[in-house]
């Protein structure tokens, strides 16, 4: 997918990280009118902001009129700089970089509304910021990692009770980090209005089996359309 007649801006965000001074970021803007809501899209633990999944997800959202800011967490920037894999930072360090990216989105785009979006770990960090009262209006969560694979007893949802922002959870039926039914149960404690959109046959990245005949790009276009519908209904 390419950004048809839109624009892309790449830049760095200065961060207070123990081993990097700045992280890479980019904004993709649609052509023509931009929606009142802008989206901050955070990557997963092993997926850089420029990974094909992130590219497809971001540009699908842009095609619906959303401006999207992507950024690297500090450990991923270090991985890019060193050319080798680095382990994810601890949650407080991830959250600190995430908060700086949110401030940068507000400064550069000045949107009426901000949606915190993320894939897997990025989705979890978005909920952490929301639970702490971040200045965001809603959440869009791709493959929320409810628990580690095979460890349903280690559920990561205790902070849902402090999340008051409307949230859209996009979740596959083959997600090894939590089934849709497990997520439904966890969402009973979510303080705000939570909407679960299930992708039949989708795995943790929402990708369907090849036998389905549907590409990942097509799936992410459909989920972007769901984000569009949900956002319009939530803020008419």
C-alpha positions as CSV (number, residue, x, y, z in Angstrom):
1,X,0.0,0.0,0.0
2,X,1.2,3.5,-0.8
3,X,0.1,6.9,0.5
4,X,-1.8,8.2,-2.5
5,X,-1.4,12.0,-2.7
6,X,-0.9,12.3,1.0
7,X,2.2,13.4,2.8
8,X,4.8,11.8,5.2
9,X,7.0,13.6,7.6
10,X,9.9,11.9,9.4
11,X,11.5,13.4,12.5
12,X,13.0,12.6,15.9
13,X,11.6,13.0,19.4
14,X,14.0,13.8,22.2
15,X,13.5,11.4,25.0
16,X,14.9,10.8,28.5
17,X,16.0,7.2,28.0
18,X,18.9,5.6,29.6
19,X,20.6,4.6,26.3
20,X,19.2,6.7,23.5
21,X,18.8,10.5,23.2
22,X,16.0,10.5,20.6
23,X,13.6,8.1,18.9
24,X,12.5,8.0,15.3
25,X,8.9,9.0,14.4
26,X,6.8,9.8,11.4
27,X,3.5,11.3,10.6
28,X,1.3,10.2,7.6
29,X,-1.3,12.7,6.6
30,X,-4.2,12.1,4.2
31,X,-4.8,14.1,1.1
32,X,-7.7,16.6,1.4
33,X,-9.6,17.1,4.6
34,X,-8.3,15.5,7.8
35,X,-10.5,14.0,10.5
36,X,-10.9,15.8,13.8
37,X,-9.3,12.8,15.5
38,X,-5.6,12.0,15.0
39,X,-4.1,8.6,15.9
40,X,-1.0,7.7,17.8
41,X,0.0,4.2,16.7
42,X,2.5,2.3,18.9
43,X,4.4,-0.8,17.7
44,X,4.5,-4.3,19.3
45,X,7.5,-5.7,21.1
46,X,9.2,-7.2,18.1
47,X,7.8,-5.0,15.3
48,X,9.5,-1.7,14.4
49,X,7.3,1.3,13.4
50,X,8.4,0.7,9.8
51,X,7.5,-3.0,9.7
52,X,5.0,-3.9,6.9
53,X,2.3,-4.6,9.5
54,X,2.6,-1.1,10.9
55,X,2.8,0.4,7.4
56,X,-0.4,-1.3,6.3
57,X,-2.3,-0.5,9.5
58,X,-1.2,3.2,9.4
59,X,-2.0,3.8,5.8
60,X,-5.3,2.0,6.0
61,X,-6.3,4.5,8.8
62,X,-4.9,7.4,6.7
63,X,-7.2,6.3,3.8
64,X,-10.1,7.0,6.1
65,X,-8.9,10.6,6.7
66,X,-7.0,10.1,10.0
67,X,-3.5,11.6,10.5
68,X,-1.3,8.9,12.1
69,X,1.9,9.4,14.1
70,X,4.1,6.4,14.6
71,X,7.2,6.3,16.8
72,X,9.9,3.9,18.2
73,X,10.2,3.0,21.8
74,X,13.7,3.5,23.1
75,X,14.9,-0.1,23.0
76,X,13.7,-0.4,19.4
77,X,15.6,2.8,18.4
78,X,18.7,1.2,20.1
79,X,18.1,-1.9,18.1
80,X,18.0,0.1,14.9
81,X,21.2,2.0,15.8
82,X,23.2,-1.1,16.8
83,X,21.7,-3.4,14.1
84,X,20.8,-6.1,16.5
85,X,17.8,-7.2,18.6
86,X,17.3,-5.5,22.0
87,X,14.9,-6.6,24.7
88,X,11.9,-4.4,25.4
89,X,12.3,-1.8,28.1
90,X,10.4,-2.0,31.4
91,X,6.9,-0.6,31.4
92,X,7.8,2.8,33.1
93,X,10.4,3.5,30.4
94,X,8.0,2.5,27.6
95,X,5.3,4.7,29.1
96,X,7.6,7.7,29.4
97,X,8.5,7.5,25.6
98,X,4.9,6.9,24.8
99,X,3.8,10.0,26.7
100,X,6.5,12.2,24.8
101,X,5.1,10.9,21.5
102,X,1.6,11.8,22.6
103,X,2.8,15.3,23.4
104,X,4.6,15.6,20.0
105,X,1.4,14.5,18.2
106,X,-0.6,17.3,20.0
107,X,2.1,19.9,19.2
108,X,2.4,19.0,15.6
109,X,-1.2,18.2,14.6
110,X,-3.3,20.1,17.2
111,X,-6.2,17.7,16.7
112,X,-9.6,18.1,18.4
113,X,-9.4,14.5,19.5
114,X,-6.6,12.0,20.1
115,X,-6.9,8.2,19.8
116,X,-4.2,6.1,21.4
117,X,-3.7,3.0,19.2
118,X,-1.3,0.2,19.3
119,X,-0.4,-3.3,18.3
120,X,0.1,-5.9,21.1
121,X,2.6,-4.4,23.5
122,X,1.8,-1.0,22.1
123,X,-1.8,-1.6,22.8
124,X,-1.1,-2.5,26.4
125,X,1.0,0.6,26.9
126,X,-1.8,2.7,25.5
127,X,-4.1,1.3,28.2
128,X,-1.5,2.0,30.8
129,X,-1.4,5.7,29.7
130,X,-5.2,5.8,29.6
131,X,-5.5,4.3,33.2
132,X,-3.1,7.1,34.4
133,X,-5.3,9.8,32.9
134,X,-3.4,10.7,29.7
135,X,-5.0,13.5,27.6
136,X,-6.6,11.2,25.1
137,X,-10.2,10.6,24.1
138,X,-10.2,7.0,23.1
139,X,-8.3,3.8,22.4
140,X,-7.9,1.6,19.4
141,X,-6.3,-1.7,20.4
142,X,-5.0,-4.3,17.8
143,X,-4.5,-7.7,19.4
144,X,-4.5,-6.7,23.0
145,X,-2.1,-9.2,24.8
146,X,-4.3,-10.2,27.6
147,X,-1.9,-12.9,28.9
148,X,1.3,-14.6,27.7
149,X,0.6,-17.6,25.4
150,X,-0.4,-20.6,27.5
151,X,-0.6,-18.7,30.7
152,X,-4.2,-17.5,31.2
153,X,-3.6,-17.1,34.9
154,X,-1.2,-14.2,34.2
155,X,-3.9,-11.8,33.0
156,X,-2.9,-8.2,32.3
157,X,-6.2,-6.4,32.9
158,X,-6.1,-5.2,36.5
159,X,-5.8,-1.6,35.3
160,X,-9.0,-1.7,33.1
161,X,-10.9,-0.5,36.1
162,X,-9.2,2.8,35.7
163,X,-9.7,3.2,32.0
164,X,-12.6,5.6,31.4
165,X,-12.0,6.3,27.7
166,X,-14.1,4.6,25.0
167,X,-12.1,1.7,23.5
168,X,-12.3,-0.4,20.4
169,X,-10.6,-3.8,20.8
170,X,-9.8,-5.5,17.5
171,X,-9.1,-9.2,18.2
172,X,-8.7,-12.4,16.3
173,X,-10.3,-15.8,17.1
174,X,-6.8,-17.5,16.9
175,X,-5.0,-15.0,19.1
176,X,-2.8,-17.1,21.5
177,X,-2.5,-14.1,23.8
178,X,-6.1,-14.4,24.8
179,X,-9.3,-15.7,23.2
180,X,-12.2,-13.3,22.5
181,X,-14.2,-14.9,25.3
182,X,-11.3,-14.3,27.7
183,X,-11.2,-10.7,26.6
184,X,-15.0,-10.3,27.0
185,X,-14.7,-11.5,30.6
186,X,-11.8,-9.1,31.3
187,X,-13.8,-6.2,29.8
188,X,-16.4,-6.5,32.5
189,X,-14.1,-4.5,34.7
190,X,-13.3,-1.9,32.0
191,X,-14.6,1.4,33.4
192,X,-15.5,3.1,30.1
193,X,-17.4,1.8,27.1
194,X,-15.5,-1.0,25.5
195,X,-16.4,-2.4,22.1
196,X,-15.0,-5.8,20.9
197,X,-14.7,-6.4,17.2
198,X,-13.8,-10.0,16.5
199,X,-11.8,-11.0,13.3
200,X,-12.9,-14.5,12.5
201,X,-9.8,-16.7,11.9
202,X,-7.4,-13.8,12.8
203,X,-4.2,-14.5,14.7
204,X,-2.4,-12.2,17.1
205,X,-1.6,-9.9,14.2
206,X,-5.2,-10.3,12.9
207,X,-3.9,-12.2,9.9
208,X,-6.3,-14.9,8.5
209,X,-5.2,-18.3,7.1
210,X,-4.1,-18.3,3.5
211,X,-7.1,-20.5,2.8
212,X,-9.4,-17.6,3.6
213,X,-8.2,-15.9,0.4
214,X,-7.9,-12.6,2.3
215,X,-4.6,-10.8,2.6
216,X,-3.4,-9.0,5.7
217,X,-3.7,-5.7,3.8
218,X,-7.4,-6.5,3.2
219,X,-8.0,-7.4,6.8
220,X,-6.4,-4.1,8.0
221,X,-8.4,-2.2,5.5
222,X,-11.6,-3.8,7.0
223,X,-10.4,-3.0,10.6
224,X,-9.7,0.6,9.5
225,X,-13.2,0.9,8.3
226,X,-14.4,-0.4,11.7
227,X,-12.3,2.3,13.4
228,X,-13.9,4.8,11.1
229,X,-17.4,3.6,11.9
230,X,-16.7,3.4,15.7
231,X,-15.2,6.8,15.8
232,X,-18.1,8.4,14.0
233,X,-20.6,6.7,16.2
234,X,-18.7,7.5,19.4
235,X,-18.3,11.2,18.6
236,X,-21.1,12.1,16.2
